[in-house]
Amino acid sequence: MLFHSFNSQEERRKRGGSDYIELQYCRFPLGTGLEKIISVNRIKHWENDSLYVHGEDIPLFYASYGTIITGGIYNNMSQRSMDLYGINFYSQDLASHIIDRVEKERPLDYQILLNWLNKGREFIGFYILGV
């Protein structure tokens, strides 16, 4: 399975420590400035409702989703393909576009990601937090 979720951080540590990419909901309120949203010091890692991709599966994740999950905003305010070693922020508009592409292309384990993205519609977007 490409995507993992955990009931607690203790469970995550037992299954793989910190060698994960984290897909995390962005919980800032609507209207929050981009500088705050992508600030390294403002992001709390290891949320229990996040999705995780184990380090061993990073190449497979990128091969499956690298052309679908694009346009994220990096910590340096640039915007391009997924950075697997940094912060990527995807607004709700981008998330909707990603949902459409995932539904259409149906990559590996797409239903897990699709369900997670749809649950996240109440938030302003999501992050991919690299290793």
C-alpha positions in Angstrom: 0.0 0.0 0.0 1.4 3.4 -1.0 -0.5 5.6 1.5 -0.5 5.0 5.3 -2.4 6.6 8.1 -1.9 6.1 11.8 -4.0 6.3 14.9 -1.2 7.8 16.9 2.3 9.0 16.4 3.6 6.1 18.6 2.1 3.7 15.9 3.9 5.7 13.2 7.2 5.6 15.0 6.9 1.8 15.5 6.2 1.3 11.8 8.9 3.4 10.2 10.1 6.2 12.4 10.3 9.5 10.6 11.1 8.3 7.1 7.9 9.5 5.6 6.5 12.2 3.3 3.5 13.7 5.0 0.4 14.9 3.2 -1.2 17.2 5.7 -4.3 19.5 5.7 -3.5 23.2 5.9 -5.5 24.4 8.9 -4.9 28.1 8.7 -8.1 30.2 8.4 -9.2 31.6 5.0 -7.4 34.8 4.3 -4.1 33.8 5.9 -1.2 35.2 4.0 0.9 32.9 1.9 4.1 33.9 3.8 2.6 32.5 7.0 1.1 29.4 5.2 4.5 28.3 3.9 6.6 29.3 6.8 8.8 26.5 8.2 8.2 27.7 11.7 4.4 27.6 11.4 3.9 24.1 10.2 3.3 21.4 12.8 4.4 18.0 11.5 3.1 14.5 12.2 -0.7 15.1 12.3 -2.8 12.0 13.0 -5.2 12.8 10.1 -2.4 13.1 7.6 -1.5 10.6 4.9 2.0 9.2 4.9 4.2 7.8 2.2 7.1 5.7 3.4 10.6 6.7 2.3 11.0 3.4 0.4 7.9 4.2 -1.6 8.9 7.7 -2.6 10.1 6.8 -6.2 6.8 4.9 -6.7 4.8 7.8 -5.3 6.5 10.3 -7.6 6.2 8.0 -10.6 2.4 7.6 -9.9 1.6 11.2 -8.9 4.4 13.5 -10.0 2.5 14.7 -13.1 -0.8 15.0 -11.3 0.2 16.8 -8.1 1.8 19.9 -9.6 1.8 23.6 -9.1 2.5 23.6 -5.4 4.1 26.7 -3.8 7.5 26.1 -2.2 8.8 27.8 0.9 10.7 30.2 -1.3 7.4 31.3 -3.0 8.3 29.5 -6.3 5.7 27.3 -7.9 6.4 24.1 -9.9 6.6 20.3 -9.7 6.5 18.5 -6.4 9.6 19.0 -4.1 10.0 15.7 -2.2 12.4 17.3 0.3 10.6 20.5 1.2 7.3 22.2 1.7 4.7 22.2 -1.0 1.4 24.0 -0.4 -1.6 23.4 -2.6 -4.6 25.7 -2.4 -8.2 24.4 -2.4 -8.4 25.4 -6.1 -5.3 23.3 -6.9 -6.7 20.5 -4.8 -9.9 20.5 -6.8 -7.9 20.2 -10.0 -5.8 17.4 -8.5 -9.0 15.6 -7.4 -10.3 15.8 -11.0 -7.0 14.4 -12.4 -6.9 11.6 -9.8 -10.5 10.6 -10.6 -9.7 10.6 -14.3 -6.2 8.9 -14.3 -6.7 6.5 -11.3 -3.1 6.0 -10.4 -1.9 3.5 -7.8 -4.0 3.5 -4.6 -5.9 6.5 -5.9 -9.0 5.9 -3.9 -7.2 6.4 -0.6 -5.8 9.8 -1.8 -9.1 10.7 -3.3 -11.0 10.1 -0.1 -8.4 12.0 1.9 -8.5 15.0 -0.5 -12.3 15.1 -0.4 -12.4 15.1 3.4 -10.0 18.0 3.2 -12.4 20.3 1.3 -13.2 22.1 4.5 -9.6 23.4 4.7 -7.9 26.0 2.7 -5.6 23.5 1.1 -3.0 20.9 1.9 0.7 20.4 2.1 3.1 17.8 1.0 5.9 17.9 3.5 9.0 16.2 2.2 11.6 14.1 4.1 
